[in-house]
Amino acid sequence: MMTFRFGRRDVRISKVNIGIAIGVLWIAIISGIAFLLYLVKHSIDQASARLSDQATAYAHLIAEHDRFSFRMADSILRDLANHLTPDDFLKPISQERRSHILELLRDHRDRLPGIASFTLINSKGTRIVGVIGQDGTDFGDLGYFKANRDGQELFISNMEDDRASGKPGIHVSRRFSAPDGAFCGSIQLTLSAEDVFFAYYRTLNLGSNSTATLRAPQRLLISFPKYILSEDRIQGRDDVGRQIAAGLDSGVLTFIDPIDHRGKVTAFERLEGTNFYATVSLPTGQAMSDADALAWGAILAACACLVGAIGASSAIVRSHALATARESAEKAHRERQMLVHKLQSVAEEERRSISHEIHDVLNAIAIRVRNDAQGIIKLAASGRQDATLAEIAERAASISENTNDLYTQGRALVKRLRPEILDVLGLDQAVDEMVRGYGVAHQDCIFSFQSAGDMSRLENRVSIAAYRIVQEALSNVIKHAGATAVNVSLKHYSENGLLEIAVEDNGRGYDSTTPTDGIGLVGMRERVAAFHGTLEIRTGVNAGTRIFATISLPQGSPPA
């Protein structure tokens, strides 16, 4: 049973009933969220389908209109060609024949409104006769003439300025050949972009930020509402180009327009009987705005429901666990503090005892070495050569033996200095406790500590070296720096096998070019060098001190 207080009354509810209530609440919330998501998906799908159908309809209308215009233009060119002879292109024509041809051009031009110019060009590229412009003009450099001359029967150009009328439009030209197939010239008419294409495109009311194009697989013939004369080949393979290359005659795709960076739905359709495609791109922003608003509203409502359900469920479950967890944590913290203080006291007492023992042992051995050295000096000063040499050898052997004893005894005693606190807490927590201890002992200075990385995988000898480096650095800070703030940090980079140690203070610093007394820095350098690391000290008078050590973590056997 669990007790809840409502006003001045305590209400007891069983855990079974609470579980049932929470289950019913979650079923209702999940069902509501699922229904909201269904509405969102349905709305988005409908809006997307409407936009795709609209773009497809526009593309179909443009394709039919432009196909009719090109087919009508080609029909006019074919009909006119039936009234012409090779002599009209290859030989000078009489004035009567010129007038007759000009009348034919005018009659055929009236069959399709919007023809800006209608021209006959001979095999040399010179204009023979036309309804607009000046005869004798050289058209040999134009693309449609070159295409007909090179063997292309019908050529439809990009939108260009018409040399005869001065109006931008699309040139439709047909090759005129002699019975033997020899090139006689071209019959060309220009479909005005404004009268034939743009006037119709405007009646469709495509909307703002919408575009329509007429294109070949790699060539753009015309674009609306913005256009560029003599459009170059399309660079690379665009999204529509990939669909065309796949052999599709029509389709719909959605992408981000690289020109205005808007999301658009683009429909394309092939003009029947040609290799041209009509495309219409409609922006998705306005068409999908209602669906997007519904989606965001549904998402916010779902999040609110989830937050409410999670809050209601967790509040009931956590209310009982918080008190128990808090009491257990406080008890564990007190026990941990007592254990740490006890370990620190024992460790410091042991270190003090071992240091005295090291002093006594090393002092005794040093006395023996000094006596042997004095004996060697006296023998060397005497004049007895043979006996002297023998005595020198004996004394030298004694010195070697005593030196070995010194190394063996010192190494054995140093091993005993390993701090036991590392076995219990690990490197990061042991250093943390050390820093906390300095903070309690020196309350006029603020001590802080940070660590990063997994310290539990470090070898014992690495942890000991790092612990002693920090200990030496903090000892120097307390003795010499006069700092008010000290920061210690440890970082373990397991991927490249590095351990970084940094101790910074804002104390008085010192002149790094002046030799210093003491063995603190020497000890730190030796510990770092034992692991092939680096030690960097940045300091200056009244500039604080930063000690930065990097230890290369050993791989395999320890260094010699």
C-alpha positions in Angstrom: 0.0 0.0 0.0 1.1 3.6 -0.7 -0.1 6.7 1.1 -1.0 9.9 -0.7 -2.0 13.1 1.1 -4.9 15.1 -0.3 -5.4 18.2 1.8 -5.6 17.0 5.4 -6.6 13.5 4.6 -4.2 10.5 3.9 -5.4 8.1 1.1 -3.9 4.6 1.0 -3.8 3.0 -2.5 -2.5 -0.5 -3.2 0.3 -1.0 -5.7 -1.9 -3.2 -7.9 -4.4 -0.4 -8.4 -1.7 2.1 -9.1 -0.2 -0.3 -11.7 -3.7 -0.7 -13.3 -4.2 3.1 -13.4 -0.8 3.7 -14.9 -1.4 1.0 -17.6 -4.8 2.5 -18.5 -3.2 6.0 -18.7 -0.4 4.8 -21.0 -2.9 2.9 -23.3 -5.0 6.0 -23.7 -2.0 8.2 -24.4 -0.5 5.8 -26.9 -3.8 5.4 -28.7 -4.3 9.2 -28.9 -0.7 9.7 -30.2 -1.3 7.0 -32.9 -4.5 8.7 -34.0 -2.7 12.0 -34.2 0.1 10.5 -36.3 -2.4 8.9 -38.6 -4.2 12.3 -39.2 -0.8 14.0 -39.8 0.2 11.3 -42.4 -3.1 11.4 -44.1 -3.1 15.2 -44.4 0.5 15.3 -45.7 -0.2 12.5 -48.2 -3.3 14.3 -49.5 -1.6 17.6 -49.8 1.4 16.0 -51.6 -1.0 14.1 -54.0 -2.9 17.3 -54.8 0.3 19.2 -55.5 1.7 16.3 -57.7 -1.6 16.1 -59.6 -1.5 19.9 -60.1 2.1 19.9 -61.4 1.3 16.9 -63.7 -1.7 18.6 -65.2 0.2 21.8 -65.9 3.1 19.8 -67.5 0.6 18.0 -69.7 -1.1 21.3 -70.8 2.3 22.8 -71.6 3.5 19.7 -73.4 0.3 19.6 -75.6 0.5 23.3 -76.4 4.2 23.3 -77.3 3.8 20.1 -79.2 1.0 21.6 -81.3 3.1 24.7 -81.9 6.2 22.8 -83.1 4.1 20.4 -85.2 2.2 23.3 -86.8 5.5 25.1 -87.5 6.9 21.9 -89.1 3.7 21.5 -91.2 4.0 25.1 -92.4 7.6 24.5 -93.4 6.8 21.3 -95.2 3.9 22.9 -97.1 6.0 25.8 -98.1 8.8 23.5 -99.3 6.3 21.9 -101.7 6.0 25.2 -103.5 9.7 25.7 -103.9 12.4 24.4 -106.2 16.1 23.9 -105.9 16.6 26.8 -108.4 14.9 29.2 -105.9 18.0 28.6 -103.7 20.8 27.9 -106.1 20.1 30.5 -108.8 19.3 34.2 -108.9 15.5 34.6 -108.8 13.5 37.1 -110.8 11.5 39.8 -109.2 8.3 38.1 -110.2 9.4 34.9 -108.6 10.6 36.8 -105.4 7.1 38.4 -105.1 5.4 35.1 -105.5 7.6 33.5 -102.8 7.1 36.4 -100.5 3.3 36.0 -100.9 3.6 32.3 -100.1 5.6 33.2 -96.9 3.0 35.7 -95.8 0.1 33.2 -96.4 1.8 30.5 -94.5 2.8 32.8 -91.6 -0.8 33.7 -91.1 -1.7 30.0 -90.4 0.1 30.2 -86.9 -0.2 33.4 -84.9 3.1 34.4 -83.2 5.5 33.7 -86.1 8.0 36.6 -85.7 9.9 36.0 -89.0 9.8 33.7 -92.0 12.9 33.4 -94.1 14.6 31.4 -97.0 18.4 31.0 -96.8 20.5 29.6 -99.6 23.3 27.1 -99.3 25.9 29.8 -98.6 23.9 31.1 -95.6 22.6 34.3 -97.3 19.0 35.4 -96.9 17.1 35.1 -100.2 13.8 36.4 -99.2 11.8 36.9 -96.0 8.7 38.6 -94.6 10.7 40.7 -92.1 14.2 42.0 -92.4 16.6 42.7 -95.2 17.5 40.3 -97.9 21.2 39.5 -98.4 21.9 39.2 -94.7 24.4 36.6 -93.8 22.9 33.9 -91.5 25.8 31.4 -92.1 27.0 31.6 -88.5 23.7 30.7 -86.9 23.3 27.3 -85.2 20.1 26.2 -87.0 21.6 26.9 -90.4 24.8 24.9 -89.5 22.6 22.0 -88.2 20.6 21.9 -91.5 23.8 22.1 -93.6 25.3 19.3 -91.6 22.4 17.0 -92.5 19.8 17.6 -89.7 16.4 17.7 -91.4 14.5 19.6 -88.7 16.2 21.7 -86.0 14.6 23.5 -83.1 16.9 26.0 -81.3 17.1 27.4 -77.8 15.4 30.7 -77.3 17.5 33.4 -79.0 17.2 36.9 -80.3 15.8 36.8 -83.9 18.2 38.6 -86.2 15.3 39.6 -88.6 12.6 40.7 -86.2 14.7 41.5 -83.1 12.2 39.5 -80.9 13.4 36.6 -78.7 12.1 33.3 -79.8 12.7 29.7 -80.9 14.0 29.1 -84.4 12.4 26.2 -86.3 14.3 25.4 -89.5 14.0 22.7 -92.1 16.6 21.5 -94.6 15.7 21.9 -98.3 17.5 19.4 -100.4 17.8 18.7 -104.2 16.4 15.4 -105.6 19.9 14.0 -105.3 20.1 14.9 -101.6 22.5 17.9 -102.0 22.0 20.8 -99.6 20.2 23.7 -101.2 19.4 25.9 -98.2 17.1 26.3 -95.2 13.5 27.4 -94.6 13.3 29.0 -91.2 10.6 30.6 -89.1 10.9 32.1 -85.6 8.2 31.4 -82.9 7.9 34.4 -80.8 8.6 33.5 -77.1 6.2 36.1 -75.9 3.3 35.5 -78.3 3.5 31.7 -78.7 4.8 30.4 -75.3 4.8 33.0 -72.5 1.2 34.3 -73.3 -0.1 30.7 -72.8 2.1 30.0 -69.7 0.6 33.1 -68.0 -3.0 31.9 -68.5 -2.1 28.8 -66.3 -1.5 31.0 -63.2 1.3 28.7 -61.9 1.7 30.9 -58.8 4.7 32.6 -57.2 8.1 30.9 -57.2 6.8 28.4 -59.8 8.8 27.7 -63.0 8.1 26.0 -66.3 10.7 24.9 -68.9 10.9 23.3 -72.3 14.0 21.2 -72.5 15.9 18.4 -74.3 17.8 15.8 -72.2 20.9 18.0 -72.0 19.6 21.3 -73.5 17.3 24.0 -72.1 15.1 25.6 -74.9 13.0 28.0 -72.9 12.3 28.8 -69.2 9.5 30.8 -67.6 9.1 33.3 -65.9 12.8 34.1 -66.0 14.7 33.2 -69.2 18.3 33.3 -70.5 19.0 33.7 -74.2 21.2 31.1 -75.9 21.2 28.8 -72.9 24.2 26.5 -72.7 24.1 22.8 -72.3 23.0 21.6 -68.9 26.1 20.8 -66.9 26.2 17.4 -65.2 23.1 15.2 -64.8 20.3 17.0 -63.0 17.4 15.2 -61.2 15.0 15.5 -64.2 17.9 14.5 -66.6 18.4 11.3 -64.6 14.7 10.4 -65.0 14.9 11.1 -68.7 18.0 9.1 -69.1 16.2 6.2 -67.5 13.8 6.2 -70.4 10.8 7.7 -68.6 8.4 9.8 -70.7 6.7 11.4 -67.7 7.1 11.5 -64.0 7.0 13.5 -60.7 9.9 14.1 -58.3 10.6 16.3 -55.3 13.9 18.0 -54.7 15.5 21.3 -53.5 15.8 23.8 -56.3 19.5 24.8 -56.4 18.6 28.2 -57.8 16.3 29.5 -55.0 16.9 26.7 -52.5 13.2 26.0 -52.1 11.5 22.6 -51.9 9.6 21.9 -55.1 7.5 19.2 -56.8 8.5 18.9 -60.4 6.4 17.1 -63.1 7.8 16.4 -66.6 6.2 15.1 -69.7 7.6 14.3 -73.1 6.2 16.1 -76.1 4.8 13.3 -78.3 6.8 12.7 -81.4 9.8 14.8 -80.2 12.7 14.6 -77.9 11.6 17.6 -75.9 10.1 17.6 -72.4 7.8 20.1 -70.7 8.5 20.6 -66.9 6.6 22.4 -64.2 8.0 23.0 -60.8 5.6 24.1 -58.0 6.9 25.1 -54.5 5.9 22.9 -51.7 5.9 25.5 -48.9 2.5 27.2 -49.5 0.8 24.0 -50.6 2.0 22.0 -47.6 1.6 24.8 -45.0 -1.7 23.5 -43.6 -0.4 20.0 -43.4 2.8 21.2 -41.8 0.9 23.2 -39.2 -1.2 20.2 -38.4 1.9 18.1 -38.1 3.6 20.5 -35.7 0.4 20.8 -33.7 0.1 17.0 -33.5 3.8 16.6 -32.5 3.5 19.2 -29.8 0.3 17.6 -28.5 1.9 14.1 -28.5 5.0 15.5 -26.7 2.8 17.1 -24.1 0.9 13.9 -23.6 4.1 11.9 -23.3 5.6 14.4 -20.8 2.4 14.3 -18.8 2.2 10.5 -18.7 5.9 10.1 -17.9 5.6 12.7 -15.1 2.6 11.1 -13.6 4.1 7.7 -13.7 7.5 8.6 -12.4 6.2 10.8 -9.7 4.4 7.9 -8.1 7.2 5.5 -8.5 10.0 7.8 -7.4 8.3 9.3 -4.3 9.0 6.1 -2.3 12.4 5.4 -3.7 13.8 8.9 -3.1 13.8 8.7 0.7 15.4 5.3 0.8 18.0 6.2 -1.8 18.9 9.5 0.0 19.4 7.7 3.3 21.6 5.0 1.7 23.7 7.6 -0.1 24.3 9.6 3.0 25.3 6.5 4.9 27.7 5.3 2.2 29.2 8.8 2.0 29.9 8.9 5.7 31.5 5.4 5.6 33.6 6.4 2.6 34.8 9.5 4.2 35.8 7.7 7.4 37.6 5.0 5.4 39.4 7.6 3.3 40.6 9.5 6.3 41.7 6.4 8.0 43.6 5.2 5.0 45.3 8.6 4.6 46.3 8.6 8.2 47.8 5.1 8.0 49.5 5.9 4.7 51.1 9.1 6.0 52.3 7.4 9.2 53.8 4.5 7.2 55.5 6.9 4.8 57.0 8.8 7.8 58.3 5.5 9.3 59.7 4.3 6.0 61.4 7.6 5.4 63.3 7.4 8.7 64.3 3.8 7.9 65.6 4.8 4.5 67.6 7.6 6.1 69.3 5.3 8.6 70.1 2.6 6.1 71.5 4.9 3.5 73.5 6.8 6.2 75.1 3.6 7.4 76.1 2.5 3.9 77.3 6.0 3.1 79.6 5.9 6.1 81.1 2.6 4.9 81.6 3.9 1.4 83.3 7.1 2.8 85.7 5.1 5.0 86.7 2.9 2.0 87.2 6.0 -0.1 89.4 7.6 2.6 91.5 4.3 2.7 92.0 4.4 -1.0 93.2 8.0 -0.8 95.8 7.2 1.9 97.1 4.1 0.0 97.4 6.2 -3.2 99.4 8.7 -1.3 102.0 6.2 0.0 104.9 5.1 -2.1 104.4 1.4 -1.9 103.4 0.4 -5.4 102.7 -3.4 -5.4 101.0 -3.7 -2.1 99.2 -0.4 -2.8 97.7 -1.7 -6.0 96.4 -4.9 -4.3 94.9 -2.9 -1.5 93.3 -0.5 -4.0 91.7 -3.4 -5.8 90.4 -4.8 -2.5 88.9 -1.5 -1.5 87.4 -0.9 -4.9 85.7 -4.3 -4.7 84.3 -3.3 -1.3 83.0 -0.1 -2.7 81.2 -1.9 -5.6 79.7 -4.4 -3.1 78.5 -1.6 -0.8 77.0 0.3 -3.8 75.0 -2.7 -4.8 73.7 -3.1 -1.3 72.7 0.6 -1.3 70.7 0.1 -4.6 69.1 -3.2 -3.3 68.1 -1.8 0.1 66.9 1.5 -1.4 64.8 -0.2 -4.1 63.2 -2.5 -1.5 62.3 0.4 0.7 60.9 2.5 -2.1 58.6 -0.3 -3.1 57.0 0.0 0.3 56.1 3.6 -0.3 53.3 2.6 -2.7 50.1 4.4 -1.5 47.4 1.8 -0.5 44.6 4.4 -1.1 45.1 3.7 -4.9 44.0 0.1 -4.4 40.7 1.2 -2.8 39.7 4.3 -4.7 41.6 4.3 -7.9 43.8 7.1 -9.2 41.1 9.7 -9.9 39.3 9.4 -6.6 42.5 9.2 -4.6 43.7 12.4 -6.2 40.3 13.9 -5.5 40.6 13.0 -1.8 44.1 14.4 -1.7 43.0 17.7 -3.2 40.0 17.9 -0.8 42.4 17.3 2.1 44.6 20.2 1.0 41.5 22.3 0.7 40.4 21.5 4.3 43.9 22.1 5.6 44.4 25.4 3.7 41.1 27.2 3.6 42.6 30.4 2.4 43.2 28.7 -1.0 40.5 27.3 -3.3 41.4 23.8 -4.6 39.6 22.2 -7.6 39.9 18.9 -9.4 38.7 17.5 -12.8 39.3 14.1 -14.4 38.4 12.7 -17.8 38.7 9.1 -19.1 38.7 5.7 -17.5 41.5 5.5 -14.8 40.6 2.0 -13.7 42.6 0.4 -16.5 45.9 2.1 -15.6 48.8 -0.1 -14.4 49.6 0.2 -10.7 53.1 1.7 -11.4 51.5 4.4 -13.6 48.9 5.3 -11.0 51.7 5.5 -8.3 53.8 7.8 -10.5 50.9 10.1 -11.3 49.8 10.2 -7.7 53.3 11.2 -6.5 53.7 13.8 -9.3 50.5 15.5 -8.1 51.6 15.2 -4.5 55.0 16.8 -5.2 53.4 19.6 -7.2 50.8 20.4 -4.5 53.5 20.3 -1.8 55.6 22.9 -3.8 52.5 25.1 -4.2 51.8 25.1 -0.4 55.4 25.7 0.4 56.4 28.3 -2.1 53.6 29.7 -4.3 51.4 31.6 -1.9 48.4 30.9 -4.2 44.7 31.6 -3.7 43.5 29.1 -6.3 44.9 25.8 -7.5 43.4 23.5 -10.2 44.4 19.9 -10.7 43.3 17.8 -13.8 43.8 14.3 -15.0 43.0 13.1 -18.6 43.4 9.6 -19.8 43.4 9.1 -23.6 43.0 5.4 -24.1 43.0 5.6 -27.9 46.6 6.9 -28.1 47.9 5.6 -24.7 48.5 9.0 -23.0 47.9 10.3 -19.4 48.0 14.0 -19.0 48.5 15.7 -15.6 48.1 19.4 -15.1 48.6 21.5 -11.9 48.0 25.2 -12.1 48.1 28.0 -9.5 47.9 31.8 -9.4 50.7 32.2 -7.0 53.9 34.3 -7.2 55.7 32.0 -9.6 59.5 32.2 -10.0 62.2 33.0 -12.5 62.6 29.8 -14.6 66.1 30.7 -15.6 67.4 30.7 -12.0 68.3 27.3 -10.4 66.0 26.2 -7.6 66.8 24.3 -4.4 65.0 21.1 -3.4 64.3 17.8 -5.1 60.6 18.2 -5.9 61.0 19.1 -9.5 63.8 16.6 -9.9 61.5 13.9 -8.6 58.8 14.8 -11.0 61.1 14.8 -13.9 62.5 11.4 -13.0 59.0 9.9 -12.7 58.0 11.3 -16.0 61.2 10.2 -17.7 60.7 6.6 -16.4 57.7 6.4 -18.7 59.3 8.2 -21.7 57.0 11.2 -21.1 57.4 15.0 -21.0 57.3 17.6 -18.3 56.6 21.2 -19.1 56.7 24.0 -16.5 55.4 27.5 -17.4 56.0 30.2 -14.9 57.3 33.7 -14.3 57.7 36.2 -11.5 54.1 37.0 -10.2 52.7 35.0 -13.2 51.6 31.8 -11.4 52.9 28.3 -12.3 51.5 25.6 -14.6 53.0 22.1 -14.4 52.0 19.9 -17.4 53.1 16.3 -17.5 52.4 13.7 -20.2 53.0 10.0 -19.5 53.2 7.5 -22.4 51.3 4.5 -21.1 53.4 1.4 -21.3 52.5 -1.4 -23.8 53.8 -4.8 -22.5 57.0 -4.9 -20.4 57.9 -1.9 -18.2 60.8 0.4 -19.2 64.2 -0.2 -17.9 
